[in-house]
């Protein structure tokens, strides 16, 4: 459970439910020790890890497509005779 301690304090990027539909953690809520225990008891630790990983890898420097120059590919010569 030592590796799970790194999840504490991370906001959840997913709403995670148990098999009966009870909420373990809502999207945006901070993961606590209690959330980890509830996820473990419900067999949802993988979901919780994924949710935390999504928060940790959220891109911060996304550029709009309009900022990129279109390069494209030139058509090879003598492929389409004119």
MMTF fields as JSON, N, C-alpha, C and O atoms, coordinates in Angstrom:
{
  "mmtfVersion": "1.0.0",
  "mmtfProducer": "UNKNOWN",
  "numBonds": 327,
  "numAtoms": 328,
  "numGroups": 82,
  "numChains": 1,
  "numModels": 1,
  "chainsPerModel": [1],
  "groupsPerChain": [82],
  "chainIdList": ["A"],
  "bondAtomList": [4, 2, 8, 6, 12, 10, 16, 14, 20, 18, 24, 22, 28, 26, 32, 30, 36, 34, 40, 38, 44, 42, 48, 46, 52, 50, 56, 54, 60, 58, 64, 62, 68, 66, 72, 70, 76, 74, 80, 78, 84, 82, 88, 86, 92, 90, 96, 94, 100, 98, 104, 102, 108, 106, 112, 110, 116, 114, 120, 118, 124, 122, 128, 126, 132, 130, 136, 134, 140, 138, 144, 142, 148, 146, 152, 150, 156, 154, 160, 158, 164, 162, 168, 166, 172, 170, 176, 174, 180, 178, 184, 182, 188, 186, 192, 190, 196, 194, 200, 198, 204, 202, 208, 206, 212, 210, 216, 214, 220, 218, 224, 222, 228, 226, 232, 230, 236, 234, 240, 238, 244, 242, 248, 246, 252, 250, 256, 254, 260, 258, 264, 262, 268, 266, 272, 270, 276, 274, 280, 278, 284, 282, 288, 286, 292, 290, 296, 294, 300, 298, 304, 302, 308, 306, 312, 310, 316, 314, 320, 318, 324, 322],
  "bondOrderList": [1, 1, 1, 1, 1, 1, 1, 1, 1, 1, 1, 1, 1, 1, 1, 1, 1, 1, 1, 1, 1, 1, 1, 1, 1, 1, 1, 1, 1, 1, 1, 1, 1, 1, 1, 1, 1, 1, 1, 1, 1, 1, 1, 1, 1, 1, 1, 1, 1, 1, 1, 1, 1, 1, 1, 1, 1, 1, 1, 1, 1, 1, 1, 1, 1, 1, 1, 1, 1, 1, 1, 1, 1, 1, 1, 1, 1, 1, 1, 1, 1],
  "groupList": [{"groupName": "UNK", "atomNameList": ["N", "CA", "C", "O"], "elementList": ["N", "C", "C", "O"], "formalChargeList": [0, 0, 0, 0], "bondAtomList": [1, 0, 2, 1, 3, 2], "bondOrderList": [1, 1, 2], "singleLetterCode": "X", "chemCompType": "L-PEPTIDE LINKING"}],
  "groupTypeList": [0, 0, 0, 0, 0, 0, 0, 0, 0, 0, 0, 0, 0, 0, 0, 0, 0, 0, 0, 0, 0, 0, 0, 0, 0, 0, 0, 0, 0, 0, 0, 0, 0, 0, 0, 0, 0, 0, 0, 0, 0, 0, 0, 0, 0, 0, 0, 0, 0, 0, 0, 0, 0, 0, 0, 0, 0, 0, 0, 0, 0, 0, 0, 0, 0, 0, 0, 0, 0, 0, 0, 0, 0, 0, 0, 0, 0, 0, 0, 0, 0, 0],
  "groupIdList": [1, 2, 3, 4, 5, 6, 7, 8, 9, 10, 11, 12, 13, 14, 15, 16, 17, 18, 19, 20, 21, 22, 23, 24, 25, 26, 27, 28, 29, 30, 31, 32, 33, 34, 35, 36, 37, 38, 39, 40, 41, 42, 43, 44, 45, 46, 47, 48, 49, 50, 51, 52, 53, 54, 55, 56, 57, 58, 59, 60, 61, 62, 63, 64, 65, 66, 67, 68, 69, 70, 71, 72, 73, 74, 75, 76, 77, 78, 79, 80, 81, 82],
  "secStructList": [7, 6, 4, 4, 4, 4, 4, 6, 6, 7, 5, 7, 1, 1, 7, 3, 3, 7, 6, 6, 1, 7, 3, 3, 3, 7, 6, 6, 7, 5, 7, 7, 2, 2, 2, 2, 2, 2, 2, 2, 2, 2, 6, 7, 2, 2, 2, 2, 2, 2, 2, 2, 2, 2, 2, 2, 6, 7, 7, 1, 7, 7, 7, 7, 4, 4, 4, 1, 7, 7, 7, 7, 7, 7, 7, 7, 6, 6, 1, 1, 7, 7],
  "xCoordList": [0.824, 0.0, 0.863, 0.35, 2.175, 3.076, 2.962, 2.945, 2.883, 2.771, 1.46, 1.37, 0.449, -0.849, -0.829, -1.67, 0.111, 0.229, 0.515, 0.196, 1.12, 1.401, 0.128, 0.144, -0.972, -2.234, -2.911, -3.701, -2.599, -3.261, -2.97, -1.824, -4.036, -3.924, -4.094, -4.14, -4.187, -4.369, -5.856, -6.645, -6.26, -7.674, -8.027, -7.261, -9.178, -9.634, -10.15, -10.911, -9.745, -10.227, -11.419, -11.962, -11.829, -12.971, -13.876, -13.425, -15.147, -16.038, -15.965, -16.2, -15.638, -15.472, -16.571, -16.792, -17.257, -18.366, -18.016, -17.186, -18.659, -18.507, -19.524, -20.264, -19.565, -20.462, -21.937, -22.772, -22.258, -23.658, -24.04, -25.169, -23.102, -23.395, -23.135, -23.473, -22.541, -22.201, -20.921, -19.988, -20.895, -19.744, -18.583, -18.726, -17.442, -16.21, -15.536, -15.121, -15.431, -14.895, -15.508, -15.675, -15.838, -16.382, -15.253, -14.196, -15.495, -14.529, -14.285, -15.229, -13.028, -12.66, -12.374, -11.709, -12.858, -12.573, -11.132, -10.555, -10.57, -9.199, -9.195, -10.032, -8.232, -8.093, -7.494, -6.466, -8.163, -7.724, -7.427, -7.664, -6.912, -6.651, -7.951, -7.962, -9.046, -10.35, -10.828, -11.44, -10.553, -10.928, -10.138, -10.68, -8.852, -8.018, -8.537, -8.614, -8.891, -9.435, -10.735, -10.93, -11.626, -12.912, -12.696, -13.378, -11.75, -11.463, -10.88, -11.224, -10.004, -9.42, -10.503, -10.545, -11.37, -12.44, -13.403, -13.982, -13.574, -14.493, -13.794, -14.438, -12.486, -11.756, -11.555, -11.484, -11.463, -11.351, -10.031, -9.957, -8.999, -7.71, -7.129, -6.534, -7.296, -6.776, -7.462, -6.817, -8.761, -9.499, -8.983, -8.83, -8.718, -8.229, -6.833, -6.544, -5.977, -4.633, -4.726, -4.009, -5.604, -5.774, -6.268, -5.799, -7.204, -7.742, -6.66, -6.602, -5.809, -4.714, -3.675, -3.125, -3.406, -2.441, -2.935, -2.144, -4.225, -4.796, -4.591, -4.338, -4.697, -4.501, -3.039, -2.724, -2.148, -0.717, -0.194, 0.786, -0.806, -0.298, -1.142, -1.115, -1.874, -2.717, -1.833, -0.982, -2.028, -1.178, -1.401, -2.53, -0.321, -0.432, -0.042, -0.273, 0.539, 1.005, 0.4, 1.109, -0.886, -1.575, -1.66, -2.07, -1.266, -1.348, -2.49, -2.704, -3.212, -4.275, -3.694, -2.562, -4.461, -4.035, -3.656, -2.753, -4.322, -4.064, -2.634, -2.171, -1.931, -0.559, 0.466, 1.638, 0.039, 0.965, 0.927, -0.129, 2.08, 2.18, 1.882, 2.423, 1.031, 0.708, 1.862, 2.283, 2.361, 3.49, 2.988, 3.297, 2.223, 1.669, 2.73, 3.908, 2.298, 3.204, 3.023, 1.907, 4.131, 4.046, 3.8, 4.295, 3.037, 2.741, 3.97, 4.609, 4.299, 5.467, 5.283, 4.166, 6.402, 6.352, 5.995, 6.327, 5.332, 4.984, 4.031, 3.978, 3.294, 2.317, 0.968, 0.302, 0.569, -0.696, -0.402, -0.201, -0.374, -0.079, -1.175, -2.359, -0.768, -1.735, -2.001, -2.792],
  "yCoordList": [-1.198, 0.0, 1.255, 2.371, 1.066, 2.216, 3.034, 4.263, 2.375, 3.105, 3.868, 4.863, 3.403, 4.077, 5.383, 6.255, 5.518, 6.756, 7.949, 9.082, 7.705, 8.789, 9.372, 10.481, 8.627, 9.102, 10.136, 10.952, 10.099, 10.989, 12.445, 12.836, 13.224, 14.637, 14.946, 16.113, 13.911, 14.094, 14.21, 13.421, 15.163, 15.227, 14.084, 13.755, 13.492, 12.404, 12.97, 13.937, 12.377, 12.805, 11.982, 12.226, 11.015, 10.169, 10.04, 10.179, 9.775, 9.352, 7.836, 7.173, 7.293, 5.85, 5.312, 5.805, 4.287, 3.669, 2.234, 1.601, 1.722, 0.299, -0.491, 0.089, -1.808, -2.662, -2.353, -2.652, -1.766, -1.455, -0.034, 0.397, 0.695, 2.052, 3.13, 4.29, 2.779, 3.778, 4.496, 3.885, 5.784, 6.588, 6.36, 6.494, 6.015, 5.907, 7.274, 7.747, 7.903, 9.256, 9.904, 9.259, 11.175, 11.926, 12.607, 12.898, 12.854, 13.597, 14.956, 15.672, 15.3, 16.585, 16.514, 17.399, 15.487, 15.341, 14.876, 14.203, 15.256, 14.873, 13.452, 13.088, 12.662, 11.282, 11.296, 11.923, 10.591, 10.495, 9.036, 8.14, 8.817, 7.459, 6.657, 5.49, 7.274, 6.608, 6.207, 5.152, 7.038, 6.722, 5.514, 4.641, 5.465, 4.332, 3.04, 2.013, 3.086, 1.9, 1.459, 0.269, 2.409, 2.073, 1.485, 0.536, 2.048, 1.528, 0.123, -0.748, -0.092, -1.423, -2.437, -3.527, -2.086, -2.991, -3.306, -4.391, -2.362, -2.556, -3.146, -3.401, -3.363, -3.895, -2.866, -3.222, -1.596, -0.512, 0.25, 1.412, -0.384, 0.304, 0.686, 1.755, -0.176, 0.151, 1.4, 2.243, 1.51, 2.697, 3.945, 5.004, 3.803, 4.935, 5.345, 6.536, 4.373, 4.687, 5.411, 6.382, 4.937, 5.559, 6.997, 7.897, 7.204, 8.529, 9.493, 10.638, 9.029, 9.86, 10.106, 11.204, 9.1, 9.258, 10.283, 11.049, 10.298, 11.276, 12.694, 13.615, 12.87, 14.195, 14.599, 15.768, 13.638, 13.935, 14.251, 14.987, 13.728, 13.897, 14.854, 14.814, 15.695, 16.631, 17.629, 18.283, 17.746, 18.655, 20.104, 20.528, 20.85, 22.245, 23.192, 24.397, 22.661, 23.532, 23.161, 23.069, 22.954, 22.62, 23.871, 24.936, 23.722, 24.827, 24.573, 23.435, 25.603, 25.422, 25.013, 25.362, 24.289, 23.827, 25.0, 24.88, 26.111, 27.271, 27.79, 28.531, 27.423, 27.888, 27.033, 27.4, 25.909, 25.038, 25.318, 25.605, 25.231, 25.419, 24.095, 23.057, 24.132, 22.907, 22.564, 23.384, 21.359, 20.939, 20.154, 20.503, 19.106, 18.307, 17.473, 17.515, 16.721, 15.89, 16.249, 16.424, 16.351, 16.603, 15.284, 14.236, 15.349, 14.155, 13.751, 14.602, 12.474, 12.038, 12.34, 12.34, 12.597, 12.904, 11.673, 10.554, 11.863, 10.832, 9.773, 8.665, 10.086, 9.137, 9.35, 8.387, 10.577, 10.913, 11.735, 12.946, 11.11, 11.868, 12.884, 12.621, 14.021, 15.079, 15.187, 16.03],
  "zCoordList": [0.0, 0.0, 0.0, -0.076, 0.086, 0.105, -1.174, -1.115, -2.332, -3.589, -3.696, -4.415, -2.984, -3.025, -2.233, -2.452, -1.33, -0.557, -1.438, -1.077, -2.602, -3.537, -4.149, -4.683, -4.07, -4.635, -3.745, -4.219, -2.454, -1.496, -1.856, -2.08, -1.904, -2.228, -3.711, -4.1, -4.539, -5.979, -6.287, -5.768, -7.112, -7.485, -8.429, -9.334, -8.212, -9.07, -10.381, -10.385, -11.485, -12.791, -13.254, -14.331, -12.45, -12.777, -11.562, -10.425, -11.805, -10.738, -10.706, -11.717, -9.548, -9.412, -8.51, -7.403, -9.012, -8.292, -7.921, -8.573, -6.863, -6.554, -7.376, -8.171, -7.189, -7.976, -7.749, -8.602, -6.619, -6.301, -6.698, -6.461, -7.302, -7.747, -6.72, -6.954, -5.58, -4.571, -4.983, -5.503, -4.745, -5.14, -4.172, -2.957, -4.741, -3.958, -3.929, -2.872, -5.097, -5.207, -6.444, -7.478, -6.325, -7.458, -8.213, -7.653, -9.486, -10.285, -9.635, -9.301, -9.462, -8.864, -7.379, -6.84, -6.706, -5.278, -5.087, -5.942, -3.942, -3.623, -3.064, -2.239, -3.533, -3.063, -1.657, -1.405, -0.757, 0.637, 0.971, 0.161, 2.157, 2.61, 2.621, 2.227, 3.07, 3.096, 1.708, 1.54, 0.719, -0.659, -1.143, -1.822, -0.792, -1.193, -0.573, -1.248, 0.697, 1.383, 0.722, 0.47, 0.438, -0.189, -1.586, -1.974, -2.337, -3.684, -3.6, -4.399, -2.638, -2.463, -2.109, -2.68, -1.181, -0.752, -1.894, -1.939, -2.812, -3.941, -5.165, -6.182, -5.074, -6.221, -7.32, -8.496, -6.952, -7.931, -7.828, -8.228, -7.301, -7.179, -8.536, -8.678, -9.528, -10.861, -11.42, -12.043, -11.196, -11.639, -10.925, -11.534, -9.625, -8.839, -9.307, -9.424, -9.572, -10.088, -11.435, -11.674, -12.3, -13.603, -13.452, -14.149, -12.552, -12.321, -11.849, -12.296, -10.95, -10.446, -11.538, -11.633, -12.354, -13.443, -14.457, -15.008, -14.7, -15.626, -15.1, -15.877, -13.796, -13.196, -13.273, -13.497, -13.087, -13.082, -14.464, -14.591, -15.494, -16.857, -17.677, -18.908, -17.018, -17.744, -18.501, -17.898, -19.805, -20.583, -20.183, -19.938, -20.121, -19.732, -20.861, -20.767, -21.913, -22.982, -24.333, -25.336, -24.35, -25.598, -26.462, -26.001, -27.714, -28.651, -29.629, -30.046, -29.994, -30.985, -32.334, -32.666, -33.085, -34.395, -35.287, -36.115, -35.131, -35.989, -35.851, -36.718, -34.796, -34.601, -35.339, -35.415, -35.877, -36.585, -38.077, -38.642, -38.702, -40.142, -40.825, -40.443, -41.823, -42.552, -43.483, -44.3, -43.351, -44.167, -45.358, -46.497, -45.127, -46.208, -46.906, -46.552, -47.894, -48.69, -50.15, -50.639, -50.818, -52.253, -52.965, -52.549, -54.032, -54.796, -55.613, -56.231, -55.618, -56.394, -57.872, -58.389, -58.542, -59.973, -60.784, -60.391, -61.892, -62.872, -62.33, -62.864, -61.301, -60.776, -61.44, -61.819, -61.579, -62.231, -63.472, -63.374, -64.625, -65.848, -66.137, -65.929, -66.608, -66.918, -68.38, -68.802]
}
